[in-house]
Amino acid sequence: MTTIVENGRFGAFGGRYVPETLIPALDALAAAFERAIADLAFTREVDEMLSTYVGRPTPLSTAPRLSEAVGAEVYLKREDLNHTGSHKINNTVAQAVLAKRMGKRRIIAETGAGQHGVAAATVCARFGLECVVYMGEEDIRRQTLNVYRMRLLDAKVVPVTSGTRTLKDETSEAIRDWVTNVNDSYYLIGSVVGPSPYPRMVREFQSVIGKEARGQMLAAAGRLPAAVVACVGGGSNAIGIFHAFESDAEVRLIGVEAAGRGFESGEHSASLLKGTPGVLHGSYSYLLQDADGQVHPAHSISAGLDYPGVGPEHAFLKDSGRASYVAVTDDEALEGFRLLSRLEGIIPALETAHAIAWVAKNKETWAADDAVLICVSGRGDKDMAQVTELGLLDR
Ligand SMILES: *Cc1c(COP(=O)(O)O)cnc(C)c1O
């Protein structure tokens, strides 16, 4: 089954719900993107950057001790080994090359965990582009180290003080900046969210994860995985690894959302499981909202999953039944964090820890000869201060 994209929509989801001033900019971006991916010079420049700067292809690791604990054959796609420590840079490299081609000198980005901000600041330094990153005060507090990294890379980090001071508000501020400076600025979105063409474009740039992983699975395991599991914030690492397996009907695609303090508490980020369709940041998809359409603040222990919306393609994959979505709580994610660290010597990002935790706590799901492919979206160095503060090491 393939995803239907028509007029920038995935079934009923997606589209463009933006101020009229942005329509010409989105048209120009869509046209430049289509031209670029059909142009060998563009794909060569991106591939060259991915191999000599980002460090691709990333390895597929076996996970013998985790496999034993889970009762299935677990494989890890190691996006944590990318330059800057997560999958985010796959997308920022490609969009920065596109921005350069479009003659834009100023890059605007929003960031939650700071991973996208760091990845954007990094490629801007590499290409000599000006970089402005909107980051909420709450996230600045949770992710201080990433703020220092962005400043060292010469990006301007603008604190966002509105709303919950997390990803929803950061994105709103970035869009406001773009509306004002649309002629010389390029808005570099960090996930498969936002108005068309962003969701499709970011999928295109992240689908390298699944393309590599599918080939590596066939080479290492001699078969396709029974399931591909990835955490879902906006949904870019999940779409990135799912996309290559979408037509393999026998492969289950499982997205893991953040159940935060538990669904009963109302403090979570599970937009697909607990949200309803609506418009956020220019796109129609599932989101956390009340009966009047007011966006409900999200919560997750991991800043990268702390977003009340989700990419429209996930909404489509959920409704079509091709992918299924599950959730784990903050506490379970912390267990996943500890588990991968202690069993495999890999300290995952707290976002990734959600995917690990779900696979580990649902042992009954797996047959012994099932291969389970998990996307390790990032490394956990950025989360060490937070995790230590929470007392995880004393448990
Ligand atoms: C940003 C981030 C995520 C969540 O974003 P997606 O777009 O859902 O992938 C997950 N893991 C890490 C390490 C991140 O930095």
Residues whose N, C-alpha, C, O or C-beta is under 5 A from the ligand:
A	BS01	LIG	S86 A113 Q115 G190 S191 V192 C231 V232 G233 G234 G235 S236 N237 A238 G304 A349 E351 T352 S377 G378
